[in-house]
Amino acid sequence: MRAVFTKIGLIFCVLSTSLVAGHGCAPTASKAADDSPTVANAEMETAAKSSRGATIDIKPNSPADTVRAFYAHLRSKRFRDAIFLTNLRPAIEGLTDTELKEFQVDFESLAKHVPAEIEINGEIVTGNKASVTAKLPNADLEKFEIQEISLRKDGDVWVILTVDETAEKKIKQEGKNYFLALRIDTHQDEARDMLDRVAKAQLAYSATNQGVYGDVEALIKAEFLPADIRTSDSTGYRYTITLSKDRKKYSVSAVPAVYGKTGRLTFAVNLDESGQARLTSHDPGAGKTK
């Protein structure tokens, strides 16, 4: 599934782009998308073993120390502690432990890509602002590269800036509802992407199968779709492909696994009279076509 927490594979892919430019949340368009995480993880583990850790002197409670602590918390799955070190804190302070567990899959998808040792190699402090450079996984998870992390001093502590001022103001206003809404928006965007991918997969499949379309398992076996389309665990949506008796027509639906939590919009792809795939969506709770 894209951009520390662009849209985090789900909501928490938001932290991931700014800090851990890690693996993406949205499905990619080739078989390599399914296989690359395994290959990339092996390559990253090898790289992590050779990591030198910090190459600068890190003082307690410094910007670099804050960055080091963030990744240590994230790797150890102390997610609340990790986010408390960022300007996303107001969005998580109001979450109960039970509510926080709802995001467990999203968080863990990030944690598994954090190496045991983060190579922090630079720190620049200018008044109440700072930047820290560290060697982190790139967007493709294939290698490490130098990335810059911005921080701000609030009182006596340094805070990692994962979102801009506009988003930060919105987070303070919405509190925990910010993460809930962001997760829904992320899942819905990914559902659109997945349905577009299904339509392209069907075109490719029919071109090599005498004009007939395939069901979910056939498309996965042909390596046109990722295996996670089978479950809503990481996608937040349940996907169904329906074929006509002669398999010359198909339709696809994407329904939120839990309405109001993993998504609100229900999507459908149907073929029009010319055989073109058309995407529609509606909110069954509001009863309005989008």
N, C-alpha and C positions, 0 to 999 in steps of 0.2 A: 504494500500500500504505500506524503511528500514533506519540505523545509522544516540558543536554547529555548521551547514549546511553541514557525510559520503556522500552520494549523497543526498541533500536536496531536499523527494518524489518528489522530482525531484531534480532539480539542487540544491536546498537549503537544501536538506537533507545533503549537505556537511557541512554546519555549524552545523547541528543537531547532528552529531555523536561526534564531538569534544567538543561541549558545552552542548547541551541539549540531549544527547543520547536518542532521542525521537523515535517516531513511524517510521516504515520503509516505504520505498517508494515502494518496490516490493511486489506483492501479495503473501500472504502466502498460505499454502496448505490445509487448512481445513475451515470448517464453522466458527470455532472460530475466524478466521481472520476477518470476517465481523463483528461479534458481539463484539469482545474484545475491540475495541476502545471505544464503548459506556460504557461498563462495567468499563474499565480502567479509562475513564474520570471521572466517578462517584467516583471511589475509590480515584483518584488523587485529586478531588475537596475536598473530605473529609479530605485527608491528608493535603492539602494546608490550609484548615481552621484552622488546629491545628499547622501550621507552626509558629515558634517563630521569623521568620525574622533573621536578623544578630545576631550572638551570640558573635561577637567581635566588638571592637571599630573601626569604619571605618572612616579613615581620608579623607578629600576632595582630589580628584585627585589621590588617591592611587590605587594600583592594584585592591583591593577589591571594591573600589568605581566604577572603570571602569566596573567590572563584574556586579555590581548591576545596573549600568546605561544601560548596554547592554540588560539585561533581561527586564528592565522597558520599554525601547524603543521597544523591540520585542513584548512584551505583548500589548503595546499600538498601535501596527502596524505602528510605525515610523521606517520602515525598512531601509531606507537610513541612518538614524542616528545610528541605531544599527550596520550596517555593517561598517560604518565609524570608529567604535571602534575596528575593527579587521584588520588583514593583508590581508583581501579580498578587502579592500577599493579601490585599483586601478581598480578592476573589475567592480565597480559600479559607480565610479566618472564620467565616460563618458556616462552613461545611462541617457537618458532624462526621464522625468516623465512618458511619454507615454510608453517608452520601459520598464520602471520599472514596470508599471502596468501589463505587460505581464507575470510577475512572481508572481502576486498577490496571486494566488491560492496556489503556492508553499510556499510563506512566511506565509500566513495565516494558513496553515496546521501545522506550527510550533508554531505560536503565541498562538493558542488556548490551547496548552499544557503547557504554562508557568504559574506557580502559581502566585497569587497576591503578595506573599512574598517569596523571595528566602532566605533560611537559609544559610548564609555565615559564616563558622565557623573556617576559618584558612587563614592566609596569611604569606608567607615567601618571603622576598626580599633579593636577593644576587646580588649586583651591579645593572646591567641593566636588570636582569632577575628576574622573580617572579612567584610564583604559588599561586593560591587561591583555597581553597577547599569549596565546597558548596553542599547542599543536593538538588539533581535534579532528575527528572524522569528517571527511568532506561530504557533500550532498549525495554522492553515489556510494558511500561507505566502502570505497575501494582503497583509499589511502588517507593518511593524515596530512593536514596542511595547516599553516599558521592562520589563525583567525583572531580578530580583535573583539573584545568584550567591553562594553561601556558600563560604568558605574557612577553612582551619585552618593554623596555623603548626606545622610539624614540623621541629624543629631550626632551621636557618637558611632554610628554604624554605617558601613558601606552597603549599598543596595545595587544589585545587578539590574540593569535596564533592559527588560525583555520586550517592552512595548513603548511606543512613543507617547508624548504628552497627551494627545487627544484620546488615545485608547486608555491611558492611565486614569484620566478624568472620568471616563465612562465606567471603568472598573470600580472606582471609588463610589460612584453613584449606584451601580447595580449590585455590587457585592458578589455574593456567590452565584447570583443569577447570570453573571457575565459568563462564567464557565459553562453553565447549563445551556445558555443560548449559543455560545460558540461551538459547543459540541454538536448541537442540532444543525447549525449552519454548515459545519464541516462535513457531517454525514450526508447532508442533502447535496452538497457540491460533489461529493464523491459518488453519490448514487447517480447523478447526472453523467459523470465521467464513466461510470461502470456501464450504464445503459448505452452510451455512445460506443463503448468498447464492444459490447455484445453485438450491436448492429454491424460493426466492422468485422467482427469475428464471423457472423453469419454470412456475410458477403464472401469472405475468404473460404469458409467451409463449403458453401454451395458451389463455388467455382471449381472445387476439386471433387465434388460428390454428386455429379449429374443434376445439379440444380436443386437438390433437397437441402433442408436446413437441419441443424443439429440441436439436440437437447443439451442441458448443462454438462452432463458427463462426457458427451461426445466432444464438446468444445474444449473442455479441460484436457481430455485425452489428446486432442489435436494440438494442444499447447497454445490455444488462442485466448483462453481465459485463465485467471489465477484460481487456485484451489479455494481461496477464502471466500469465493462467491457462494460456496455451499452453506456457509454459516453466517450468522449476524454478529458473532463474537467481536470481530474487529471492524466490521463494516457498519453495524447498527441497523442494517436493512436485510430483509428477506427477499431474495430474488427468485422469480419463477418464470421459466420459459415454457410456453405452451405451443405445441406444433399442431398443424392441421393433419387430418388422416393421411394425406398424400405427402406431407412434410414439405409442401411447396409454399406454405405460409407459416408465419410464426408471430407471436406476440410476447412481450416481456412485461413483467410487473415488478416494482420495487416498493415494498411496504415497510414502514418503520417497525423494528422489533418491539419497541415500546413507545407508543404514540405519546408525544410530549416530552420524551426523555432522549430518545435516540434520533428522533425526527418527527416532523409534522406533515410533510408533504408525501403523498403517495404518487408514484410515477408510473407511467405506462408507455410502452413503445408498440405501435401498431403500423402495419404496412398500409399505405394509401393505395388508390386505384392503379397508380403507376408503379407500385412495388417499392416505393421509397419509405424508409423508416421515419415515423413521426413521433416525437416525444411530447407527451402532455403530462400535466401534474395538477393535483388538487389537494386541498386540505380538507379531509373528511370531517374534521372538527368544526371548521368554519363553513364548509359547504360551498366554498367559492373556487371556481376554476382559475388556475394561475396561467 
